[in-house]
Amino acid sequence: MAHDLIEKLREACGRENVVTHPHQLRTYESDGLLRYRVTPRAVVLPGSAEEVQKVLRACHEAEVPWVARGSGTGLSGGALPVEEGIVISVNRMNRVLEVDLPNQRMVVEPGVTNLDVSKAAGPTHFYPPDPSSQIVCSIGGNVAENAGGAHCFKYGFTTNYVTGLELVLPDGELIELGGKELDRPGYDLLGAFVGSEGTLGIATKITVRIVPVPEAVRTLVAFFEHTSNAGRVVSDIVAAGIVPGAIEMMDSLAIEAAEGATHAGYPSDAGAALVVELDGSEAECEHRFKEVEKLCEGNGATSIRVAQDEDERQLIWKARKAAFAAMGRVSTHYYVQDGVIPRTRLSEVLERIDELSKEYGMPVANVFHAGDGNLHPLVCYDGHTEGEAERAEELSGKILTACVEAGGSITGEHGVGYDKKRYMPRMFEEPDFDAFQRLRCAFDPAGMANPGKVMPTPRLCGEVPGPYRQHPLEAAGIAERF
Amino acid sequence: MTAAAEQIAECGGRGQSLRVRGGGTKFEWGTPAGDPDVVVSTAELDRIVEHNEGDLTAILEAGVPLARAQQEFASAGQMLALDPPLGAGAGATIGGVIATGDSGPLRHRYGAPRDLVLGMTVALSDGTVAKSGSRVIKNVAGYDLAKLFAGSFGTLGLILQVVVRLHPKPSQSVSAIGRSGDPDAVARGASALAHASLEKECVDVRWGGGEGAALAQLGGETAGAQAEAAARILADAGLEPAIVEDDEELWTEQRNGQRSSDRAVVRVSGLQAELARTIRVVESLGGSLVGRASLGISWVTLDPSRIGHLRRELAPFPCVVLDAPREVRASLDVWDADPSPLAQRVKHRFDPAGVFAPGTFPV
């Protein structure tokens, strides 16, 4: 059966676009979260929607589960392969199909990178969602994860910019949801699909809204003795009715690492750095920027650097965007967490993280999208010492508990994927999962699309058309019917 | 909320058809399908559960009148950026606005109800009470079921409670308007505003009786200077510009243009670059129009007998009938859309008893 499937995939997409050699398969055994690895049965790289249809039909007939993959930069194991399953990479589908500036729309294939979407819209327009991995991450992956980024406090998330999708359902049917127009009659299935983490189907064509490039951008980085000072600035900015394009915060450990890697000129003894970027009309930007400077000074900024030109702005951002990767200079191993809290609870949650850090004897660096309360604590540990990885994971989980207890979420932008499904019961209860499952079953009654992700307990759809047959996941003992 | 959920479960158990009623200001919308067995009112679900000023979020029960919620938010210099027409007695409730996906001029900057709802609790026909989303402004845990329920016209379940994102109310606003009797000039002005790098709260268009206008509301500390820049843009596009400092009435008129008590109102899902053509079609049919210029959505008011013409001329743009006189409503194809098998599967999964507003929605 499995051999037949591989042959069908080769027929559908060409022999050269089906990977089965064990060495080559290793490239696909994890996504950006390296701690989980599963070798798939095969990887197929379709070049068109038609080929995706053929692949999904073949998987459907063979009852073989599959996982769609963009650039593999996800940090929650969302693109982790399924044992004996197929990985469907959309990297070959990377054409910008249309740039419709008069209507402020673009139509792209899922393998186009996030940055290339904005580049194609430029120089007059841009695509606002900008995850840190934007140079390589794919727009298809962005749709699956509802990607955010530094500028989403003002501009919103992927879900606010996708207006149309062509997608292939798990049984191979090609459908269209939305289009260039807004408010088509019927359910907003598009809204339900964005952020569904590859569990409902594969998007093969994506229509997005693009917006005019702001007239002016002003950026500063202010340094403080303590994160609580920087936190107060954030609250004051919001209270003043200022909506910055981005407000990003880093604590001392993150500053130390980022500075070591980028030499952006961040003072190594600073307790906190706050990057504030305002954009919009020249007059408004100028007026509000002065207010922001005053608020920084009023809350004890030890120094403020205002970017005088685009190069300086890029340097300020370089340190912020390099923070994750730069942690390698401070620690051999680290665990990237992604939690959200109501912004007003920042101080107390940071204190709790500090307590946990001391309790576990593990440094925790903090990098935040401060405007929307999205924390990225980086838990540092020594992976060469037995048991430390598990302790780091435990600490990381306790940070999430603190976020949820403060009224927040277990993930702001990285997704639930494989890694966080066990934390889902901290936010949701059985009836909530039941409602989620209803959506999933409407799209994928056979449960072949990225099984084992998002939901804490694998579950199958109550009604399967036709006579009862044991599901392969059921037979393998990894899912049960509810 | 428990009582409402129990009532839903009872209807589901007995197979009684039901319709949810908020303020009743849009109760006629959708395909007329005869009287339901039960009308479930959200009037008792009227608590503003939380207003978290520092976090710019609020939790509202579905039956809270939008106007009352806005008063509460305004006291903190904030707003829920939803400004649809509020209907008779300003009775529109937050649940009703979300269920119908209705919106007003602020949609230009802040999006539709779907974009402002962070979390939702619903009651389903089999007794399930489920929540999705969260109470923070950024969250990707679980499916975004609030988007599915927003605009579903009460056909999937009863919205019990929502968490919404708030925004700071601009400290001041000034508007610029450019008038013309030439549809091309109006469309040109609207497009120029849409593509301009200004802090626009709203970018709208209007047309009726052979003349029209493109208009924008600018917000913030420098609203006046920006409005002047917008007026220059309109002048360059060949429109007769004016600055309106006290602009509340201007925008009330735009909202009022989305409703009619004696003619039909059709929502056209068009495109920005098709605006001039849309205006010409509306003019030729003796209608009038207000719309979100950059979003391509227009509300066309016209004689119900001309709806077929409008659809033929503007095809393939979807044209949904909202208001229509009661006596002609039954003969109209309200939605102009065929149900998709996927939408039907969604409906069946969420409302297995099939009791929520049967026959009113394209499903």
Interface residues (C-beta under 8 A of the other chain):
Chain A: P102 N103 Q104 T124 H125 E145 N146 G148 C152 F153 G156 F157 T159 N160 L169 I175 K180 E181 L182 D183 R184 P185 G186 Y187 D188 L189 L190 G191 A192 V194 G195 S196 P212 V213 P214 E215 A216 S235 V238 A239 G241 I242 V243 G280 S281 A283 E284 H287 R288 V340 I341 P342 R343 T344 H369 D372 G373 N374 G407 G408 S409 I410 T411 G412 E413 H414 G415 V416 K420 M424 M427 F428 P431 D432 D434 A435 F436 R438 L439 R440 C441 A442 F443 P445 V454
Chain B: N52 G54 D55 L56 T57 G77 G101 G111 A112 R114 D115 V122 L124 T128 V129 A130 K131 S132 S134 R135 V136 I137 K138 N139 V140 A141 G142 Y143 D144 L145 K147 L148 A150 G151 S152 L156 H167 P168 K169 P170 S171 S191 A194 H195 A196 S197 L198 E199 G220 E221 T222 A225 Q226 A229 R267 S269 G270 L271 Q272 A273 S294 L295 G296 I297 F317 P318 V320 W335 D336 A337 P339 S340 L342 A343 R345 V346 K347 H348 R349 F350 F361 P362 V363
